[in-house]
Amino acid sequence: MRVASMPMYNLPEIRGALDSLWKEMARNLRLEGIADVPRKLVHGLPLDKLWENPALCLSQCCGYDLVNRYADKLVPIATPHYGAAGCKGYDYSSVVIVREDYPSDDVLKMRGAVCAINGPESHSGMGALRALVAPLNRQGRFFSEVKISGSHANSIEMVRKGEADVAAIDCVTYALLEWYQPASVDGIRKLGRTHRAPGIPYVARASEDKDTLERMRNAIFRTFSSAKLADVRRALYLQSLEMTDPPAYWRIEKFQKKSVKHGYPQLA
């Protein structure tokens, strides 16, 4: 049986809405003649096991991974427009956060601070922030230490507890946490935002033929136009949808190239 998952914004509080979205999406995929469509989403599967799975039907993937490790394995089909602050069209940004009592008012003035990132291959938690401070690095360093938290929620908690001074959080993740888990952002101050980049797309395996990818795209668009899913889309901050393809995500490489140009290939 094939596998489907929507792992990027999978809070427990919205899992029911994600399941409802998939139920309608799966129905539309079957109507398009897609074979062996999973009836349920898989939750909690490690991303490498999901994206490397030859039985993958549909998923979401960070743009950084899409243009790097999984460039020849995954292909974007369509990208949602989210209603979170910091989004514009299918672009999104990251919120740069500190503790409420932290003295700085600009991340560019935070040389020597301790930074938390969700992972070294995340655009929203690492790449976007790296590009922001890259021009000010000295001999490949800006922060005194970079700690890997494992998730945006963990990065926020590290900043809350004083284990880190600053972090960059995907603005959709931050909006969802602010609404569904407000206590998780108590004591946090928004310092600013990173530059926008293409947001998290729905992806399929790159080995799918063009006709199948087009039919999958049709199914996703039909799902988003369903009036009966209005409450579901609202719960997930989903507004609309736009067709995307691999070149749309080459913009993320510009963030990497900017950092490398300034002698800052790794966030350190």
N, C-alpha and C positions, 0 to 999 in steps of 0.2 A: 504493500500500500504506500502511496506517495505521502509526502509530509508537507504541511503548511504551518507557518508560524508568523506572528507579528511581534517580534521581540523588543523593538526599540522603545516603545512607550507602554510597557506592560505592567502598570501598577495593579495591585490586587483590587483596588476600588473600581477599575474600569475593565476588568477582565470579562465581565458579563457583557459589556457593550462590544468589546472586541469579538467575542463569540457570536453575538448577534450580527455584527457586520460580516463575519466570515460565513455565517449560515446563508445569508443572501448572496454573497459573492460566489460561494460554492455552487449555489443553485444556478446562477448566471453563467458560470464556467461550464457547467453541464449542458446548459442550453446552447452554448457555443460549440458543443461537441468535444470538449476537453475530456480526455479519458482518465479514469481512476482518480477523481478529485477527492481529497480527504474530506470526511464529514465534519471533523473537528480540528481545531487548532491544537498544536503541541505547545505547551507552555513550559518554560524553564530549561529547554534543551541548550547546552553550550553552543555558542555561535559557530565555532569551528565545525562542530559535528552537524550543525544545521546547514551551513553554507557549502560544506564539502560533500553533503549527502547526495548521491546520484539519484535518489528518489524525491528530491526537492521539487515541489510544485510551485509554491509562491511564498515569498518572505519579504522582509525589509532589510536594508543594509546601509550602513554608514557610508557616505560618499568617499571618505578616505580609503576605506577598504575596497570600494568599488573601482577606484583608479589605481590601486596598488595590489595587494595580495590576491584579490579576487577578480582582477580585471579580465581574465580569460575564462572565468567560471560563472560569473553572474552578469546579467544585463538588466538595466532599468526599463520598466514598462511605462510607469506613470508616477507622478509625484504629487501628493496632496498639497493644497493650500491650507495652512493652519491659521487659526484665529488667535494665536498667542502674540503678545507684545514682542516685537523683534522680528516678526515674519512679514514678508512682503511678496505676494505672489507665491511661487513655490520656493522662494529663498527663505532661509532662516539665519539666525545669528546665535551667539552665546552670551549669556549674562555673566559678567565678571563680578564675583562676590567677595566680600570680606565680612568680618564680624562688625557688628554695629559700633563697637568702641574702637575699631582700628583707626589710627590717626591719619592714614593716607586718603587722599581724594582722587587719586589717579594711579592706575596700575603701572604707568610708565615711571612713576616715582618710587616704585617698590623694589628697587634693586636690593638683593640680599634677603628678600623675604622667602618664606617657605611656601612652595606651591603644591597643591594636590591636583592630580589628573586622574581621570577614570581609567585611562589606558594609553599606552604609547602609540596606538594605531587609531585613535579617535580624532576626528576633525574637530568636533565641537568642544571636547575637553582638553585637547592638546594642540592640534595643528593651528586652530584659529588664534589661540592665545600666543603660541610661539611666534606666529607671523606679526602679531601686534608689538611684541617687545624685541623682536629680532634686530632692528636697527640700533638698539641700545646695548646689545650684548658686548661683553669684553672677553676676548679670547675664548669664545664659545660658552660663556656663562652670563646669566642674568640673575636667576634666583640662587639662593645659597643651597637649597635642597629641593628636589622634586620627589614627591611621594606618590606612589600608585595606589589608588583607593579601590579600584575594581568597578565602580559605578558612580554615576553623578550623585545619587543619593548619599553614598558614602563620602564623596568629596565634600558635600555640604556639611555633613556631620563632623568631618575632620576640622573644617573651618569653625563650626559652632563650638567645638571642644577646645580650640586653640592648638590642635595638632598640626594645623596648616594655617597660613595667613590669607591665601587667595586661591581661587579656583575659577574655571570657566565652565558654565553649565548650559547645555542645550536649552534654548529659551522655551521650547515646547515642554520639555521635562520640568523646567522650573515652574511654568504656568500650571501644569497638572499637579505638581506637589503643593503649590501654593493654594490650590483649590481643594484638593482631596486630602492633603496631609499638612494643613497649615502649621501645625506644631513643629514640623521638620525644618521650617525656614524661620522660626522665631530666633531673634538675635542676629539675623543676617541682613547685611546692607548691600544693595546693588550699586556697584562702583561705576559700571558702564557696560558697553556692549562691544563685541568683536564685529568685524566686517561681515556682511552677509555672504552666504554661499548656497548652492543648491541643497535643498532639504532632503530628508530621508525618503527614498523612493520605494515603491513596490518593485521587487526584482524576481526574475525567473532564471533558470539555468541558461547560460549562453549557448548551449547545444540545441536548444529548441529552435525549430525552423521558423522562418519569418511569418508564415501563415498562422502557426500556433500562437506566436507572440501577439499578433494582431487580434486574434480571437480572444486571448486573455485580456488584452487591453480593452476590447469592447465590453467584456464582462465586468471589468472594474468600473468603467465609466457608467454602465447601466446601473450598477449597484449604488454609485454616488448620486444618481439622479432619482433614486427611489424615494418617494414622499414618505413612505412608512418608516424610513430610517432616519427621519429628521432628528428625533430625540437621541438616537445613537450617535449620529455625527456630532451633535452638540456636546454630548458627554465626552467625546474624544477630541474636541476642539477642531474637528474637520469642517472645512468650509466648501471647498471645491477641489477640482483635480485637473492636472495638466499633463499632456503627453510629454514624456522625456525619453532621451536616448543617450548612449554613452558620451557623445561630444558635450552634452549639457554639463557633465561632471568634470570635464577637463579643467574647468575654472578652479577646482580645488587644487589642482597641481600648481596653480599660480601662487597659492599660499606657501606650498612647499618650496617652490623655486625662489620666492622672495626670501625665505628664511635661509636657504642655502647661499644665496647671493650675499647675504650679510654675514656669512660665516657662522650660521647657527643651525646646523642640520639636525641637532637634537635639543629638545627642551631641557636645559640644565642651568 
